[in-house]
Amino acid sequence: TVTDNSGLTSGYPGLYYIDPNGDVPPPNDVIFDNFVVGRIDNSVLTSIAVTPSPATAAVGSYVQFTATGTYTDGSTANISNSATWSSSNPSVATVNATGLAYGANGGTVTVTAASGTASGMATLTVNPSITPKVTFTGAPPSAPYNGTFTVTATTNAPVMPTLTGTAGVCSAGAVTGTPAKASAVVTMLSGAGTCTLTANWAAGGGYSAAGSLAQQTTALKVASTTKITSNTPNPSTLQHAVSISFAAAGTGAGPTGSVTVTVSTGESCTGTLASGTGTCSITFSSRGSRTLTARYAGDSNFNGSTSAGVSQTVNSPTVSLTPTSINYGNVKQGTTVTKAETIANTGTGALINFSWSITGTNASEYTVSSTTCGTPPATLNPGASCVINVTFQPNAAGTQTASLKLTDNATTSPQTVGLTGTGK
């Protein structure tokens, strides 16, 4: 077996000597011992042409070169992918393994394609970038929360700008138009802070990157409106909670935070807004008419506002007792006597949280045997009355005293009815 380690890659077809022993080839085609005769019959690459040449490119652009090989039999072939490519000055232009050159900086380089002992060259001139002219306009000095405005960016380069806004304060929409007049709609996302809008132009088309231009717009809060939507019950009664509903409205997502309801008689309550509405409650301890007003304090996007006044009437119950005291007289021990106490509400408000009990020194001698007042805590509406039956059963001789104690929301609470009886 004979292996050719000669490295021969070009020449002409003909008779060649392959020396397995490494001896010096013989002169004058004389064959000596240990030489093996061989032939190269395939066509061999003789030259390379690189096109285009000369070539020009702008900084930041590409040129595709082609290496065409010519062989000893006169044939040609594209050897761009197999040739070895190089640039005489990579700081001006680089070239990759397939002949694609990139213009990095202004200047002139030689691009070479080589294969074996053959090589070809082309000249590439990289033209310096043109500095583009740019403008960026349209942002107002200030803009309200959820408001919009249009900004315009222009350039003489064939490159569209990229527009950005301050996160959380403003956002720039899609850029439309042409490089000569591009625009975008800006939306204010907050009522506080500064919206900084920035336009950037990348390099392209023979123009250098333009850097960036910026505009600033101060974010402004917007107005809100607040109102009381209900106050229930109205009229109410003493010591009965009044539920007050309110709403705060504005543009966009609407106000957040809390609303405080104040009353002309000094009471107040505060509720948190959820989707623009909220509630709080107040329990009144004095009767009469008063005015409720809701005040929204505002937040980062909305100014505060105050509702119109709403009237609230608080009525008061009045407890009338018949009789005002009960005397059972003499009662034999072990026996019982029952007497009735009538309770009437002669006021304008409901008597609520109404309950009763027997108190006093000899409370054990008396019991509430029945009632038409219901189960405590009971309610006695204006104009209504009910009866509590109290039974006296003495277990010892002598005078036995106690009281029927009534508690409720009337201003006279608690009320008492004296109970007196004598055991025999």
C-alpha positions as a Markdown table, in Angstrom:
| # | Residue | x | y | z |
|---|---|---|---|---|
| 1 | Thr | 0.0 | 0.0 | 0.0 |
| 2 | Val | 1.4 | 3.4 | -1.0 |
| 3 | Thr | 0.2 | 6.6 | 0.8 |
| 4 | Asp | 0.7 | 10.0 | -0.8 |
| 5 | Asn | 1.9 | 12.4 | 1.9 |
| 6 | Ser | 3.2 | 14.9 | -0.5 |
| 7 | Gly | 0.5 | 17.5 | 0.0 |
| 8 | Leu | 0.3 | 18.1 | -3.7 |
| 9 | Thr | -2.9 | 20.1 | -4.5 |
| 10 | Ser | -2.1 | 21.8 | -7.8 |
| 11 | Gly | -0.2 | 21.2 | -11.0 |
| 12 | Tyr | -0.8 | 19.4 | -14.2 |
| 13 | Pro | -1.8 | 15.9 | -15.0 |
| 14 | Gly | 1.1 | 13.7 | -15.9 |
| 15 | Leu | 3.7 | 11.2 | -14.4 |
| 16 | Tyr | 4.8 | 11.8 | -10.8 |
| 17 | Tyr | 7.1 | 9.8 | -8.5 |
| 18 | Ile | 5.9 | 8.7 | -5.1 |
| 19 | Asp | 8.8 | 7.9 | -2.8 |
| 20 | Pro | 7.8 | 5.5 | 0.0 |
| 21 | Asn | 11.3 | 5.6 | 1.5 |
| 22 | Gly | 11.7 | 9.4 | 1.5 |
| 23 | Asp | 14.5 | 9.4 | -1.0 |
| 24 | Val | 15.3 | 12.3 | -3.3 |
| 25 | Pro | 13.3 | 12.0 | -6.6 |
| 26 | Pro | 15.4 | 11.0 | -9.6 |
| 27 | Pro | 16.3 | 13.6 | -12.2 |
| 28 | Asn | 15.3 | 13.3 | -15.9 |
| 29 | Asp | 12.4 | 11.0 | -15.2 |
| 30 | Val | 14.6 | 8.1 | -14.5 |
| 31 | Ile | 13.0 | 5.5 | -12.1 |
| 32 | Phe | 15.3 | 4.3 | -9.4 |
| 33 | Asp | 14.7 | 1.6 | -6.8 |
| 34 | Asn | 12.0 | 2.1 | -4.2 |
| 35 | Phe | 10.1 | 4.7 | -6.3 |
| 36 | Val | 6.6 | 4.0 | -7.3 |
| 37 | Val | 5.1 | 5.5 | -10.4 |
| 38 | Gly | 1.8 | 7.3 | -10.0 |
| 39 | Arg | -0.5 | 9.7 | -11.9 |
| 40 | Ile | -2.7 | 12.7 | -11.0 |
| 41 | Asp | -5.5 | 12.6 | -13.5 |
| 42 | Asn | -8.1 | 15.0 | -12.0 |
| 43 | Ser | -8.2 | 18.7 | -12.7 |
| 44 | Val | -6.4 | 21.0 | -10.2 |
| 45 | Leu | -7.3 | 24.5 | -8.9 |
| 46 | Thr | -5.1 | 27.1 | -10.5 |
| 47 | Ser | -6.6 | 30.5 | -9.5 |
| 48 | Ile | -9.4 | 32.2 | -7.5 |
| 49 | Ala | -11.4 | 35.3 | -8.5 |
| 50 | Val | -13.2 | 37.3 | -5.7 |
| 51 | Thr | -16.2 | 39.4 | -6.6 |
| 52 | Pro | -17.4 | 42.1 | -6.4 |
| 53 | Ser | -14.3 | 44.0 | -6.7 |
| 54 | Pro | -14.0 | 46.8 | -5.9 |
| 55 | Ala | -16.9 | 46.8 | -3.4 |
| 56 | Thr | -18.3 | 49.5 | -1.1 |
| 57 | Ala | -20.4 | 49.3 | 2.1 |
| 58 | Ala | -21.7 | 51.7 | 4.7 |
| 59 | Val | -20.7 | 51.3 | 8.3 |
| 60 | Gly | -23.0 | 48.8 | 9.9 |
| 61 | Ser | -23.9 | 47.1 | 6.6 |
| 62 | Tyr | -22.9 | 43.8 | 4.9 |
| 63 | Val | -21.4 | 42.8 | 1.5 |
| 64 | Gln | -21.5 | 39.2 | 0.3 |
| 65 | Phe | -18.3 | 38.2 | -1.6 |
| 66 | Thr | -18.1 | 35.2 | -3.9 |
| 67 | Ala | -15.0 | 33.1 | -4.6 |
| 68 | Thr | -14.9 | 31.5 | -8.0 |
| 69 | Gly | -12.2 | 28.9 | -8.6 |
| 70 | Thr | -10.6 | 28.1 | -12.1 |
| 71 | Tyr | -9.2 | 24.6 | -12.7 |
| 72 | Thr | -6.5 | 23.1 | -15.0 |
| 73 | Asp | -9.2 | 21.7 | -17.3 |
| 74 | Gly | -10.7 | 25.2 | -17.8 |
| 75 | Ser | -13.7 | 24.6 | -15.6 |
| 76 | Thr | -14.9 | 27.0 | -12.8 |
| 77 | Ala | -16.8 | 26.6 | -9.5 |
| 78 | Asn | -18.1 | 28.6 | -6.6 |
| 79 | Ile | -15.8 | 27.7 | -3.7 |
| 80 | Ser | -17.1 | 30.4 | -1.3 |
| 81 | Asn | -18.0 | 27.9 | 1.4 |
| 82 | Ser | -14.7 | 25.9 | 1.2 |
| 83 | Ala | -12.2 | 28.8 | 0.8 |
| 84 | Thr | -10.5 | 30.4 | 3.7 |
| 85 | Trp | -11.5 | 34.1 | 4.0 |
| 86 | Ser | -9.6 | 36.9 | 5.7 |
| 87 | Ser | -9.6 | 40.7 | 6.0 |
| 88 | Ser | -6.5 | 42.8 | 5.9 |
| 89 | Asn | -7.9 | 45.0 | 8.7 |
| 90 | Pro | -10.6 | 43.6 | 10.9 |
| 91 | Ser | -11.1 | 46.9 | 12.7 |
| 92 | Val | -12.4 | 48.3 | 9.4 |
| 93 | Ala | -14.2 | 45.2 | 8.1 |
| 94 | Thr | -14.6 | 41.6 | 9.1 |
| 95 | Val | -15.4 | 38.6 | 6.9 |
| 96 | Asn | -16.9 | 35.3 | 8.0 |
| 97 | Ala | -16.3 | 31.7 | 6.7 |
| 98 | Thr | -18.7 | 32.1 | 3.8 |
| 99 | Gly | -17.4 | 35.5 | 2.5 |
| 100 | Leu | -20.0 | 37.8 | 4.2 |
| 101 | Ala | -18.2 | 41.0 | 5.1 |
| 102 | Tyr | -19.3 | 43.5 | 7.7 |
| 103 | Gly | -18.3 | 47.2 | 7.6 |
| 104 | Ala | -17.3 | 48.2 | 11.1 |
| 105 | Asn | -15.5 | 51.5 | 10.6 |
| 106 | Gly | -14.6 | 53.8 | 7.7 |
| 107 | Gly | -11.5 | 52.7 | 5.6 |
| 108 | Thr | -10.4 | 50.3 | 2.9 |
| 109 | Val | -9.4 | 46.7 | 3.3 |
| 110 | Thr | -8.4 | 43.7 | 1.1 |
| 111 | Val | -10.6 | 40.7 | 1.4 |
| 112 | Thr | -8.8 | 37.5 | 0.5 |
| 113 | Ala | -10.1 | 34.0 | -0.3 |
| 114 | Ala | -7.5 | 31.2 | -0.3 |
| 115 | Ser | -7.5 | 27.5 | -1.1 |
| 116 | Gly | -4.3 | 25.5 | -1.1 |
| 117 | Thr | -1.7 | 27.6 | -3.0 |
| 118 | Ala | -4.3 | 29.6 | -4.9 |
| 119 | Ser | -5.8 | 32.8 | -3.6 |
| 120 | Gly | -7.8 | 35.8 | -4.8 |
| 121 | Met | -8.4 | 39.3 | -3.5 |
| 122 | Ala | -11.0 | 42.1 | -3.7 |
| 123 | Thr | -11.0 | 45.6 | -2.4 |
| 124 | Leu | -13.7 | 46.8 | 0.1 |
| 125 | Thr | -14.2 | 50.4 | 0.9 |
| 126 | Val | -16.3 | 51.1 | 4.0 |
| 127 | Asn | -17.8 | 54.5 | 3.8 |
| 128 | Pro | -18.1 | 56.4 | 7.1 |
| 129 | Ser | -21.6 | 56.7 | 8.6 |
| 130 | Ile | -23.7 | 59.8 | 8.0 |
| 131 | Thr | -24.9 | 61.6 | 11.1 |
| 132 | Pro | -28.7 | 61.7 | 10.9 |
| 133 | Lys | -30.8 | 64.7 | 11.7 |
| 134 | Val | -33.6 | 63.9 | 14.3 |
| 135 | Thr | -36.3 | 65.8 | 16.2 |
| 136 | Phe | -38.7 | 64.7 | 19.0 |
| 137 | Thr | -41.7 | 67.0 | 19.9 |
| 138 | Gly | -45.3 | 67.0 | 21.1 |
| 139 | Ala | -45.1 | 66.4 | 24.9 |
| 140 | Pro | -47.0 | 69.0 | 26.9 |
| 141 | Pro | -45.5 | 70.5 | 30.1 |
| 142 | Ser | -48.2 | 68.6 | 32.1 |
| 143 | Ala | -50.9 | 66.1 | 31.6 |
| 144 | Pro | -53.7 | 64.6 | 33.8 |
| 145 | Tyr | -54.0 | 61.1 | 34.9 |
| 146 | Asn | -55.5 | 58.9 | 32.2 |
| 147 | Gly | -55.0 | 61.6 | 29.7 |
| 148 | Thr | -53.4 | 61.1 | 26.3 |
| 149 | Phe | -51.3 | 63.1 | 23.9 |
| 150 | Thr | -49.3 | 62.5 | 20.7 |
| 151 | Val | -45.6 | 62.8 | 20.2 |
| 152 | Thr | -43.8 | 63.0 | 16.9 |
| 153 | Ala | -40.2 | 61.9 | 16.0 |
| 154 | Thr | -38.5 | 62.7 | 12.6 |
| 155 | Thr | -35.3 | 61.7 | 10.9 |
| 156 | Asn | -33.6 | 61.9 | 7.5 |
| 157 | Ala | -32.3 | 58.3 | 8.1 |
| 158 | Pro | -34.3 | 55.3 | 6.9 |
| 159 | Val | -34.8 | 54.1 | 10.5 |
| 160 | Met | -38.0 | 54.1 | 12.6 |
| 161 | Pro | -37.5 | 55.3 | 16.2 |
| 162 | Thr | -38.2 | 53.3 | 19.4 |
| 163 | Leu | -40.2 | 55.3 | 22.1 |
| 164 | Thr | -40.3 | 54.5 | 25.8 |
| 165 | Gly | -41.9 | 56.2 | 28.8 |
| 166 | Thr | -41.3 | 56.2 | 32.6 |
| 167 | Ala | -42.7 | 52.9 | 34.0 |
| 168 | Gly | -45.8 | 53.4 | 36.1 |
| 169 | Val | -46.1 | 57.1 | 35.1 |
| 170 | Cys | -46.7 | 56.9 | 31.3 |
| 171 | Ser | -46.6 | 54.5 | 28.4 |
| 172 | Ala | -46.0 | 55.1 | 24.7 |
| 173 | Gly | -48.2 | 53.2 | 22.3 |
| 174 | Ala | -47.2 | 51.6 | 18.9 |
| 175 | Val | -45.1 | 53.8 | 16.7 |
| 176 | Thr | -46.7 | 54.5 | 13.3 |
| 177 | Gly | -45.9 | 56.5 | 10.2 |
| 178 | Thr | -42.6 | 56.7 | 8.4 |
| 179 | Pro | -39.0 | 57.6 | 9.6 |
| 180 | Ala | -39.6 | 61.1 | 8.2 |
| 181 | Lys | -42.6 | 61.5 | 10.5 |
| 182 | Ala | -43.3 | 58.8 | 13.1 |
| 183 | Ser | -45.8 | 59.2 | 15.9 |
| 184 | Ala | -47.2 | 57.5 | 19.0 |
| 185 | Val | -50.0 | 58.1 | 21.5 |
| 186 | Val | -48.8 | 58.5 | 25.1 |
| 187 | Thr | -51.1 | 57.6 | 28.0 |
| 188 | Met | -50.6 | 59.0 | 31.5 |
| 189 | Leu | -50.7 | 56.1 | 34.0 |
| 190 | Ser | -50.4 | 58.1 | 37.2 |
| 191 | Gly | -51.4 | 61.5 | 38.6 |
| 192 | Ala | -48.0 | 61.9 | 40.3 |
| 193 | Gly | -44.4 | 62.0 | 39.2 |
| 194 | Thr | -42.7 | 62.9 | 35.9 |
| 195 | Cys | -43.2 | 61.2 | 32.6 |
| 196 | Thr | -39.9 | 61.0 | 30.7 |
| 197 | Leu | -40.3 | 60.1 | 27.1 |
| 198 | Thr | -37.2 | 58.9 | 25.2 |
| 199 | Ala | -36.8 | 58.4 | 21.4 |
| 200 | Asn | -33.9 | 56.3 | 20.1 |
| 201 | Trp | -32.7 | 55.7 | 16.5 |
| 202 | Ala | -30.4 | 52.8 | 15.7 |
| 203 | Ala | -27.8 | 52.9 | 13.0 |
| 204 | Gly | -28.8 | 51.8 | 9.5 |
| 205 | Gly | -28.8 | 52.6 | 5.8 |
| 206 | Gly | -25.4 | 54.3 | 6.0 |
| 207 | Tyr | -26.4 | 56.5 | 8.9 |
| 208 | Ser | -25.0 | 56.3 | 12.4 |
| 209 | Ala | -27.1 | 55.8 | 15.5 |
| 210 | Ala | -28.6 | 59.1 | 16.5 |
| 211 | Gly | -28.5 | 58.6 | 20.2 |
| 212 | Ser | -31.6 | 59.6 | 22.1 |
| 213 | Leu | -33.8 | 62.7 | 22.6 |
| 214 | Ala | -36.1 | 63.1 | 25.6 |
| 215 | Gln | -39.1 | 65.1 | 26.7 |
| 216 | Gln | -40.7 | 65.4 | 30.1 |
| 217 | Thr | -44.3 | 65.9 | 31.2 |
| 218 | Thr | -45.5 | 66.4 | 34.8 |
| 219 | Ala | -48.3 | 64.1 | 35.8 |
| 220 | Leu | -51.3 | 65.8 | 37.4 |
| 221 | Lys | -54.1 | 64.5 | 39.6 |
| 222 | Val | -57.7 | 64.8 | 38.3 |
| 223 | Ala | -60.9 | 65.7 | 39.9 |
| 224 | Ser | -63.1 | 63.3 | 41.8 |
| 225 | Thr | -66.8 | 63.4 | 42.8 |
| 226 | Thr | -68.2 | 62.0 | 46.0 |
| 227 | Lys | -71.8 | 61.4 | 47.1 |
| 228 | Ile | -73.8 | 59.6 | 49.7 |
| 229 | Thr | -75.9 | 57.0 | 48.0 |
| 230 | Ser | -78.0 | 55.9 | 50.9 |
| 231 | Asn | -78.4 | 56.2 | 54.7 |
| 232 | Thr | -80.6 | 53.5 | 56.2 |
| 233 | Pro | -82.9 | 53.6 | 58.1 |
| 234 | Asn | -84.0 | 57.1 | 57.8 |
| 235 | Pro | -85.6 | 58.1 | 60.1 |
| 236 | Ser | -83.8 | 56.0 | 62.6 |
| 237 | Thr | -84.2 | 55.6 | 66.3 |
| 238 | Leu | -81.9 | 56.2 | 69.2 |
| 239 | Gln | -79.0 | 53.7 | 69.6 |
| 240 | His | -79.9 | 52.1 | 66.3 |
| 241 | Ala | -77.0 | 51.9 | 63.8 |
| 242 | Val | -77.5 | 53.9 | 60.6 |
| 243 | Ser | -75.7 | 52.3 | 57.6 |
| 244 | Ile | -74.3 | 55.0 | 55.2 |
| 245 | Ser | -73.3 | 54.1 | 51.7 |
| 246 | Phe | -71.1 | 56.3 | 49.5 |
| 247 | Ala | -69.3 | 56.4 | 46.2 |
| 248 | Ala | -66.3 | 58.3 | 44.8 |
| 249 | Ala | -65.9 | 58.5 | 41.0 |
| 250 | Gly | -63.3 | 59.7 | 38.5 |
| 251 | Thr | -61.7 | 58.8 | 35.2 |
| 252 | Gly | -60.0 | 55.5 | 34.5 |
| 253 | Ala | -59.8 | 52.9 | 37.3 |
| 254 | Gly | -61.4 | 55.4 | 39.7 |
| 255 | Pro | -60.4 | 56.6 | 43.2 |
| 256 | Thr | -58.9 | 54.4 | 45.9 |
| 257 | Gly | -58.5 | 55.0 | 49.6 |
| 258 | Ser | -61.1 | 55.9 | 52.2 |
| 259 | Val | -64.1 | 58.2 | 52.7 |
| 260 | Thr | -65.1 | 59.8 | 56.0 |
| 261 | Val | -68.7 | 60.6 | 56.8 |
| 262 | Thr | -69.1 | 63.5 | 59.3 |
| 263 | Val | -72.3 | 64.5 | 61.0 |
| 264 | Ser | -73.4 | 68.0 | 62.0 |
| 265 | Thr | -73.9 | 66.7 | 65.5 |
| 266 | Gly | -70.3 | 65.6 | 65.8 |
| 267 | Glu | -70.4 | 61.9 | 65.0 |
| 268 | Ser | -68.3 | 60.4 | 62.2 |
| 269 | Cys | -67.3 | 57.1 | 60.6 |
| 270 | Thr | -64.8 | 56.0 | 57.9 |
| 271 | Gly | -65.0 | 53.3 | 55.2 |
| 272 | Thr | -62.6 | 52.0 | 52.6 |
| 273 | Leu | -63.4 | 52.3 | 48.9 |
| 274 | Ala | -63.7 | 49.1 | 46.9 |
| 275 | Ser | -64.4 | 49.6 | 43.2 |
| 276 | Gly | -65.3 | 53.2 | 44.0 |
| 277 | Thr | -67.9 | 52.4 | 46.7 |
| 278 | Gly | -68.0 | 51.8 | 50.5 |
| 279 | Thr | -70.0 | 51.9 | 53.6 |
| 280 | Cys | -69.7 | 52.8 | 57.3 |
| 281 | Ser | -72.2 | 53.1 | 60.1 |
| 282 | Ile | -73.0 | 55.5 | 63.0 |
| 283 | Thr | -75.2 | 54.9 | 66.1 |
| 284 | Phe | -76.8 | 58.1 | 67.3 |
| 285 | Ser | -77.4 | 58.8 | 71.0 |
| 286 | Ser | -79.4 | 62.0 | 70.6 |
| 287 | Arg | -82.6 | 62.6 | 68.7 |
| 288 | Gly | -83.4 | 65.2 | 66.1 |
| 289 | Ser | -82.4 | 66.1 | 62.5 |
| 290 | Arg | -78.8 | 66.3 | 61.4 |
| 291 | Thr | -76.7 | 66.6 | 58.1 |
| 292 | Leu | -74.4 | 63.9 | 56.8 |
| 293 | Thr | -71.5 | 64.8 | 54.6 |
| 294 | Ala | -69.0 | 62.4 | 52.9 |
| 295 | Arg | -65.4 | 63.6 | 52.3 |
| 296 | Tyr | -63.0 | 61.7 | 50.0 |
| 297 | Ala | -59.3 | 62.5 | 50.9 |
| 298 | Gly | -57.9 | 61.7 | 47.5 |
| 299 | Asp | -55.0 | 59.5 | 46.4 |
| 300 | Ser | -52.0 | 59.6 | 44.1 |
| 301 | Asn | -54.2 | 60.0 | 41.0 |
| 302 | Phe | -57.3 | 61.9 | 42.3 |
| 303 | Asn | -57.9 | 65.1 | 44.2 |
| 304 | Gly | -60.2 | 65.0 | 47.2 |
| 305 | Ser | -63.9 | 65.9 | 47.0 |
| 306 | Thr | -66.9 | 66.5 | 49.3 |
| 307 | Ser | -70.4 | 65.3 | 48.8 |
| 308 | Ala | -73.6 | 67.3 | 49.2 |
| 309 | Gly | -75.2 | 67.2 | 52.6 |
| 310 | Val | -77.8 | 64.5 | 53.3 |
| 311 | Ser | -80.4 | 64.8 | 56.0 |
| 312 | Gln | -80.8 | 62.2 | 58.7 |
| 313 | Thr | -83.6 | 62.2 | 61.3 |
| 314 | Val | -83.2 | 60.4 | 64.6 |
| 315 | Asn | -86.4 | 59.8 | 66.5 |
| 316 | Ser | -86.6 | 59.0 | 70.2 |
| 317 | Pro | -88.9 | 56.5 | 72.0 |
| 318 | Thr | -90.7 | 57.5 | 75.2 |
| 319 | Val | -91.6 | 54.9 | 77.8 |
| 320 | Ser | -94.9 | 55.2 | 79.6 |
| 321 | Leu | -95.5 | 52.8 | 82.6 |
| 322 | Thr | -98.9 | 51.9 | 84.0 |
| 323 | Pro | -98.9 | 51.7 | 87.0 |
| 324 | Thr | -95.7 | 53.3 | 88.1 |
| 325 | Ser | -95.5 | 50.9 | 91.0 |
| 326 | Ile | -97.4 | 47.7 | 92.1 |
| 327 | Asn | -98.6 | 46.9 | 95.7 |
| 328 | Tyr | -99.7 | 43.4 | 96.2 |
| 329 | Gly | -101.0 | 44.0 | 99.8 |
| 330 | Asn | -101.1 | 41.0 | 102.2 |
| 331 | Val | -100.5 | 37.7 | 100.7 |
| 332 | Lys | -100.5 | 34.4 | 102.5 |
| 333 | Gln | -97.3 | 32.5 | 102.4 |
| 334 | Gly | -97.2 | 29.8 | 99.8 |
| 335 | Thr | -99.9 | 31.4 | 97.7 |
| 336 | Thr | -99.5 | 33.7 | 94.6 |
| 337 | Val | -100.9 | 37.0 | 93.4 |
| 338 | Thr | -100.2 | 38.2 | 89.8 |
| 339 | Lys | -100.5 | 41.8 | 88.6 |
| 340 | Ala | -99.9 | 43.4 | 85.2 |
| 341 | Glu | -97.6 | 46.2 | 84.2 |
| 342 | Thr | -98.3 | 47.9 | 80.9 |
| 343 | Ile | -95.4 | 49.5 | 78.9 |
| 344 | Ala | -96.3 | 51.9 | 76.1 |
| 345 | Asn | -94.1 | 53.7 | 73.6 |
| 346 | Thr | -95.5 | 57.1 | 73.2 |
| 347 | Gly | -92.5 | 58.6 | 71.4 |
| 348 | Thr | -91.6 | 58.9 | 67.7 |
| 349 | Gly | -88.8 | 56.3 | 67.6 |
| 350 | Ala | -88.9 | 52.5 | 68.0 |
| 351 | Leu | -88.1 | 51.2 | 71.5 |
| 352 | Ile | -85.3 | 48.7 | 70.8 |
| 353 | Asn | -83.0 | 46.5 | 72.8 |
| 354 | Phe | -85.9 | 46.2 | 75.2 |
| 355 | Ser | -85.4 | 43.7 | 78.1 |
| 356 | Trp | -86.6 | 43.3 | 81.7 |
| 357 | Ser | -85.6 | 41.7 | 85.0 |
| 358 | Ile | -86.5 | 41.5 | 88.7 |
| 359 | Thr | -84.0 | 43.2 | 91.0 |
| 360 | Gly | -83.9 | 44.3 | 94.6 |
| 361 | Thr | -83.7 | 42.9 | 98.1 |
| 362 | Asn | -86.5 | 40.4 | 97.8 |
| 363 | Ala | -86.2 | 39.7 | 94.1 |
| 364 | Ser | -86.6 | 35.9 | 94.7 |
| 365 | Glu | -90.2 | 36.5 | 95.9 |
| 366 | Tyr | -91.2 | 37.9 | 92.5 |
| 367 | Thr | -91.2 | 36.4 | 89.0 |
| 368 | Val | -92.3 | 37.5 | 85.5 |
| 369 | Ser | -94.9 | 34.9 | 84.9 |
| 370 | Ser | -95.9 | 36.0 | 81.3 |
| 371 | Thr | -95.6 | 38.8 | 78.9 |
| 372 | Thr | -96.9 | 40.1 | 75.6 |
| 373 | Cys | -93.7 | 42.1 | 74.9 |
| 374 | Gly | -92.0 | 39.2 | 73.2 |
| 375 | Thr | -88.5 | 37.8 | 73.8 |
| 376 | Pro | -85.8 | 40.2 | 74.9 |
| 377 | Pro | -84.2 | 42.1 | 73.4 |
| 378 | Ala | -87.6 | 43.1 | 72.0 |
| 379 | Thr | -88.8 | 46.0 | 70.0 |
| 380 | Leu | -91.8 | 48.2 | 70.7 |
| 381 | Asn | -92.8 | 50.4 | 67.9 |
| 382 | Pro | -94.1 | 54.0 | 68.3 |
| 383 | Gly | -97.7 | 53.9 | 69.6 |
| 384 | Ala | -97.5 | 50.3 | 70.6 |
| 385 | Ser | -97.8 | 48.8 | 74.1 |
| 386 | Cys | -97.3 | 45.5 | 75.8 |
| 387 | Val | -97.9 | 43.8 | 79.2 |
| 388 | Ile | -95.6 | 42.2 | 81.7 |
| 389 | Asn | -97.3 | 40.0 | 84.4 |
| 390 | Val | -95.4 | 39.9 | 87.7 |
| 391 | Thr | -96.3 | 37.2 | 90.3 |
| 392 | Phe | -95.7 | 37.7 | 94.0 |
| 393 | Gln | -95.3 | 34.5 | 96.1 |
| 394 | Pro | -94.1 | 35.2 | 99.6 |
| 395 | Asn | -92.0 | 32.6 | 101.4 |
| 396 | Ala | -91.6 | 34.6 | 104.6 |
| 397 | Ala | -93.7 | 36.9 | 106.8 |
| 398 | Gly | -93.3 | 40.7 | 106.5 |
| 399 | Thr | -92.8 | 43.3 | 103.8 |
| 400 | Gln | -91.1 | 42.0 | 100.7 |
| 401 | Thr | -89.8 | 44.7 | 98.2 |
| 402 | Ala | -88.2 | 44.4 | 94.7 |
| 403 | Ser | -88.3 | 46.2 | 91.3 |
| 404 | Leu | -89.2 | 45.4 | 87.8 |
| 405 | Lys | -86.2 | 46.9 | 85.8 |
| 406 | Leu | -86.6 | 47.8 | 82.2 |
| 407 | Thr | -83.7 | 48.6 | 79.9 |
| 408 | Asp | -83.9 | 50.0 | 76.3 |
| 409 | Asn | -82.8 | 52.8 | 74.1 |
| 410 | Ala | -85.0 | 55.5 | 75.6 |
| 411 | Thr | -83.2 | 58.4 | 77.2 |
| 412 | Thr | -84.8 | 57.5 | 80.5 |
| 413 | Ser | -83.4 | 53.9 | 80.5 |
| 414 | Pro | -83.3 | 52.1 | 82.8 |
| 415 | Gln | -86.9 | 52.5 | 84.0 |
| 416 | Thr | -88.1 | 50.8 | 87.3 |
| 417 | Val | -91.4 | 49.8 | 88.7 |
| 418 | Gly | -91.5 | 49.4 | 92.5 |
| 419 | Leu | -92.9 | 46.0 | 93.8 |
| 420 | Thr | -94.2 | 45.8 | 97.3 |
| 421 | Gly | -96.1 | 42.9 | 99.1 |
| 422 | Thr | -96.5 | 41.6 | 102.6 |
| 423 | Gly | -96.2 | 37.9 | 103.5 |
| 424 | Lys | -98.6 | 36.5 | 106.1 |
